[in-house]
Amino acid sequence: MGRRALRKTDPELDLSGHFRELKDLTPPFSATEFFGREAAIEIEIGCGKGLFMSTATRDHADRDFVGIEIAGKYARFAAARLAKSGCENGLMIHGNAEEFLREHLAAEMADAAHVYFPDPWWKKRHRKRRIMNESFLRDVHRILKPGGYLHFWTDVQEYFDEALELLKQRLPFEGPIAVAESPSSHDLDYRTHFERRMRLHDLPVYRSQFLKVD
Ligand SMILES: C[S@@+](CC[C@H](N)C(=O)[O-])C[C@H]1O[C@@H](n2cnc3c(N)ncnc32)[C@H](O)[C@@H]1O
């Protein structure tokens, strides 16, 4: 399934409150400084067109959300949705999530990390590019507060099984904790665009969450 072209965004839209280039940030990243308040903080890795970021910021105004997306046009598109919605609790960063977590995020700064439908890198010789690798997952564990959750969903069963095995064998998380599919009441009532696509095509989605224990 190919990806549909992005709708045009308004070039006049002011993204300054919702968009940053990773290369312009000096570590460590301070959510308190950026959002101007102390609040629970959630990080989304690989946001695509930003459906999760826009619904989560709207539904949880008391929490702050930072999305990191490696494709500039998607990062800007997701930031434009945030800017249009007027919410002040969402920021999109254009850059590599591995670098962002490793070099910019302090230990125990996040209440949740979300990885939805990461690129599967189908070819065997490309598998090492998968984001759900041990070093990245160690960073996810490090940045989470005790009691924080990693949410991981995919449509690729083999990737799901491999990542769950790695998490169970090598990382000190508790899980996997199963996540039930929730009914959708309208056309955009899905966790992400990829979930929407899979469900509209009656394809399976594999969902899990992991808890960081003390
Ligand atoms: C298959 S798409 C899923 C998008 C979205 N999570 C969803 O479920 O609709 C994977 C996304 O991850 C982004 N991505 C891949 N590697 C990344 C990395 N190292 N850092 C940040 N984003 C990344 C891709 O550009 C792409 O937008």
The ligand as an SDF file (V2000), in Angstrom:
LIG
                    3D

 27 29  0  0  0  0  0  0  0  0999 V2000
    4.9670    3.6920    8.5890 C   0  0  0  0  0  0  0  0  0  0  0  0
    4.9940    5.3370    9.0980 S   0  0  0  0  0  0  0  0  0  0  0  0
    3.8150    5.4040   10.4520 C   0  0  0  0  0  0  0  0  0  0  0  0
    3.3670    6.7840   10.7500 C   0  0  0  0  0  0  0  0  0  0  0  0
    2.4130    6.9260   11.9440 C   0  0  0  0  0  0  0  0  0  0  0  0
    3.0490    6.4800   13.1800 N   0  0  0  0  0  0  0  0  0  0  0  0
    1.1420    6.1480   11.7290 C   0  0  0  0  0  0  0  0  0  0  0  0
    0.9450    5.1280   12.4000 O   0  0  0  0  0  0  0  0  0  0  0  0
    0.3440    6.5820   10.8880 O   0  0  0  0  0  0  0  0  0  0  0  0
    6.5450    5.4440    9.9880 C   0  0  0  0  0  0  0  0  0  0  0  0
    6.9620    6.8760   10.2120 C   0  0  0  0  0  0  0  0  0  0  0  0
    8.1600    6.8760   11.0020 O   0  0  0  0  0  0  0  0  0  0  0  0
    9.0470    7.8600   10.4890 C   0  0  0  0  0  0  0  0  0  0  0  0
   10.4190    7.4800   10.9000 N   0  0  0  0  0  0  0  0  0  0  0  0
   11.1500    6.4390   10.4390 C   0  0  0  0  0  0  0  0  0  0  0  0
   12.3550    6.3830   11.0440 N   0  0  0  0  0  0  0  0  0  0  0  0
   12.3840    7.4310   11.9330 C   0  0  0  0  0  0  0  0  0  0  0  0
   13.3490    7.9320   12.8380 C   0  0  0  0  0  0  0  0  0  0  0  0
   14.5420    7.3310   12.9660 N   0  0  0  0  0  0  0  0  0  0  0  0
   13.0480    9.0250   13.5640 N   0  0  0  0  0  0  0  0  0  0  0  0
   11.8470    9.6480   13.4160 C   0  0  0  0  0  0  0  0  0  0  0  0
   10.8800    9.2130   12.5680 N   0  0  0  0  0  0  0  0  0  0  0  0
   11.1330    8.1260   11.8450 C   0  0  0  0  0  0  0  0  0  0  0  0
    8.8090    7.7970    8.9940 C   0  0  0  0  0  0  0  0  0  0  0  0
    9.2500    8.9560    8.3050 O   0  0  0  0  0  0  0  0  0  0  0  0
    7.2950    7.6080    8.9380 C   0  0  0  0  0  0  0  0  0  0  0  0
    6.6120    8.8430    8.9050 O   0  0  0  0  0  0  0  0  0  0  0  0
  1  2  1  0
  2  3  1  0
  2 10  1  0
  3  4  1  0
  4  5  1  0
  5  6  1  0
  5  7  1  0
  7  8  2  0
  7  9  1  0
 10 11  1  0
 11 12  1  0
 11 26  1  0
 12 13  1  0
 13 14  1  0
 13 24  1  0
 14 15  1  0
 14 23  1  0
 15 16  2  0
 16 17  1  0
 17 18  1  0
 17 23  2  0
 18 19  1  0
 18 20  2  0
 20 21  1  0
 21 22  2  0
 22 23  1  0
 24 25  1  0
 24 26  1  0
 26 27  1  0
M  CHG  2   2   1   9  -1
M  END
$$$$
